Amino acid sequence: MPDNLERILQGYFHPKEGRPNLQKVPVNYVKRGKVKPEFVACIKRAKQLEQKYFESLEKAQENRVVEQYGVEVLTNDDAEWIIEGAKDFVLEIEEILAS
């Protein structure tokens, strides 16, 4: 995309003054025919990409938790255990610094 076109689109969708021109298009507008047919495919593709992006973020968060804490699913008990460990660690550091 040329820089000029990108700058124009940036100014349109994210204006310096006023509200952004971004709007969510509910699915029922597509069903009622209020969206031009040539944009229906774009909307479907955008929804697929949104779902794929959400799933990849969710997977990345799960991987981070597994790597950082060594647990597959973080339950309340796991969270309490992690918090207690962190508190004990801080107390030990404070004792070392106090001596």
C-alpha positions in Angstrom: 0.0 0.0 0.0 1.5 3.4 -0.9 2.4 5.6 2.0 0.0 8.3 0.8 -3.0 6.0 0.8 -2.0 4.6 4.2 -1.8 8.1 5.6 -5.2 9.0 4.2 -6.8 5.9 5.6 -5.1 6.5 9.0 -6.5 10.0 9.0 -10.0 8.8 8.1 -10.2 5.9 10.6 -8.3 7.7 13.4 -8.9 11.5 13.0 -7.0 13.9 15.1 -10.3 15.6 16.0 -13.6 14.1 16.7 -14.6 10.4 17.0 -13.0 7.6 15.0 -14.9 6.4 12.0 -14.6 2.7 13.0 -17.8 0.9 13.5 -18.5 -2.7 14.3 -20.9 -4.2 11.8 -23.2 -6.7 13.5 -24.0 -9.9 11.6 -27.7 -9.1 11.4 -26.9 -6.0 9.1 -25.3 -8.4 6.7 -28.3 -10.7 6.8 -30.7 -7.8 6.2 -28.8 -6.7 3.2 -27.7 -3.3 4.6 -24.1 -4.1 3.7 -23.1 -4.3 0.0 -22.6 -7.8 -1.2 -19.0 -7.1 -2.2 -18.2 -6.4 1.4 -19.8 -9.5 2.9 -16.7 -11.6 2.0 -14.5 -9.0 3.6 -16.5 -9.0 6.8 -16.5 -12.8 6.9 -12.7 -12.9 6.4 -12.3 -10.2 9.1 -14.3 -12.3 11.5 -12.2 -15.4 10.7 -9.0 -13.4 11.3 -10.4 -12.0 14.5 -11.1 -15.5 15.8 -7.7 -16.8 14.6 -6.0 -13.8 16.4 -8.0 -14.4 19.6 -7.0 -18.1 19.6 -3.4 -17.4 19.0 -3.3 -14.8 21.9 -5.1 -17.3 24.1 -2.6 -20.1 23.2 0.3 -17.7 23.8 -1.0 -16.9 27.3 -1.5 -20.6 28.1 2.1 -21.2 26.9 3.4 -18.4 29.1 1.6 -19.7 32.2 3.0 -23.2 31.5 6.5 -22.0 31.1 6.4 -19.5 34.0 4.6 -21.5 36.6 4.8 -25.1 35.4 1.1 -25.7 35.5 -1.2 -26.5 32.5 -4.4 -24.8 33.8 -4.1 -22.2 36.4 -6.8 -22.9 39.1 -7.5 -20.9 42.2 -5.5 -23.3 44.3 -2.5 -22.9 41.9 -2.9 -19.2 42.1 -2.9 -19.2 45.9 0.2 -21.5 45.9 2.0 -19.1 43.6 1.0 -16.0 45.7 2.1 -17.7 48.9 5.4 -18.6 47.3 5.9 -15.0 46.1 5.1 -13.7 49.6 7.6 -16.1 51.2 10.2 -15.0 48.6 9.6 -11.3 49.4 9.9 -12.0 53.2 13.2 -13.8 52.7 14.5 -10.9 50.6 13.4 -8.4 53.3 15.1 -10.5 56.0 18.3 -10.6 54.0 18.2 -6.8 53.4 17.4 -6.2 57.1 20.5 -8.1 58.3 
